[in-house]
Amino acid sequence: MIRTAALLALMPFAATAQTADQKAALIAAMNASDCTLTTAEASQVLPRLGITRPAAIALSRQMMTEGIATFASDEETLVLLPPACTK
């Protein structure tokens, strides 16, 4: 019983670590693509990174809240902003 409770208590930390890893991978991929990611590119890049569509939406919202990403005027291109954009 104690082991199960301990494992359940650790689950949010595992999810947070996975999200942090996915965010880092997404930022790296965007930096490799001149700090942008179009909807068309996302359909190819995200599966390679192991990021699902719902996770990508959550990550992009998180990045926008943090002020490190925004959408371009076409509303189809996610743009990485400094300091996350290193290009």
C-alpha positions as CSV (number, residue, x, y, z in Angstrom):
1,M,0.0,0.0,0.0
2,I,2.8,2.4,0.9
3,R,4.6,1.7,-2.4
4,T,1.5,2.4,-4.4
5,A,0.9,5.7,-2.6
6,A,4.6,6.6,-3.2
7,L,4.4,5.8,-6.9
8,L,1.2,7.8,-7.3
9,A,2.8,10.7,-5.5
10,L,5.7,10.7,-7.9
11,M,3.5,10.6,-11.1
12,P,3.1,14.4,-11.4
13,F,6.9,14.8,-11.2
14,A,7.3,12.3,-14.0
15,A,4.8,14.1,-16.2
16,T,6.5,17.4,-15.5
17,A,9.9,16.0,-16.4
18,Q,8.5,14.6,-19.6
19,T,6.9,18.0,-20.4
20,A,10.1,19.8,-19.8
21,D,12.0,17.3,-22.0
22,Q,9.3,17.8,-24.8
23,K,9.5,21.6,-24.4
24,A,13.3,21.5,-24.7
25,A,13.1,19.2,-27.8
26,L,10.5,21.6,-29.4
27,I,12.6,24.6,-28.7
28,A,15.7,22.9,-30.2
29,A,13.7,21.9,-33.3
30,M,12.4,25.4,-33.7
31,N,15.9,26.8,-33.4
32,A,17.1,24.5,-36.1
33,S,14.3,25.8,-38.3
34,D,15.1,29.6,-38.0
35,C,12.9,29.8,-34.8
36,T,9.6,29.0,-36.6
37,L,7.3,26.0,-36.9
38,T,4.5,26.0,-39.4
39,T,1.4,23.8,-39.1
40,A,2.7,21.8,-42.1
41,E,6.1,21.3,-40.5
42,A,4.6,20.4,-37.1
43,S,2.8,17.5,-38.6
44,Q,6.2,16.0,-39.6
45,V,8.4,17.2,-36.7
46,L,6.2,16.6,-33.7
47,P,5.8,12.8,-34.2
48,R,9.6,12.5,-34.5
49,L,9.9,14.3,-31.2
50,G,7.3,12.1,-29.6
51,I,5.0,15.0,-29.0
52,T,1.3,14.5,-29.5
53,R,-1.0,17.2,-30.9
54,P,-2.6,17.9,-27.5
55,A,0.8,18.1,-25.9
56,A,2.0,20.4,-28.6
57,I,-1.0,22.7,-28.1
58,A,-0.3,22.8,-24.3
59,L,3.4,23.4,-24.9
60,S,2.7,26.3,-27.3
61,R,0.3,27.9,-24.8
62,Q,2.8,27.5,-22.0
63,M,5.6,29.0,-24.2
64,M,3.3,31.9,-25.1
65,T,2.4,32.5,-21.5
66,E,6.2,32.6,-20.7
67,G,6.7,35.1,-23.5
68,I,9.1,33.0,-25.5
69,A,6.7,32.2,-28.4
70,T,3.9,33.8,-30.4
71,F,2.0,33.1,-33.5
72,A,2.9,35.0,-36.7
73,S,0.2,37.1,-38.4
74,D,-0.7,34.1,-40.6
75,E,-1.8,32.3,-37.4
76,E,-0.3,29.1,-38.8
77,T,3.3,29.7,-37.8
78,L,4.6,29.4,-34.2
79,V,7.5,31.9,-33.7
80,L,10.1,31.4,-31.0
81,L,11.3,34.6,-29.4
82,P,14.5,35.5,-27.6
83,P,16.0,34.4,-25.3
84,A,14.7,30.9,-26.4
85,C,15.4,31.8,-30.1
86,T,19.2,31.7,-30.4
87,K,19.3,32.4,-34.1
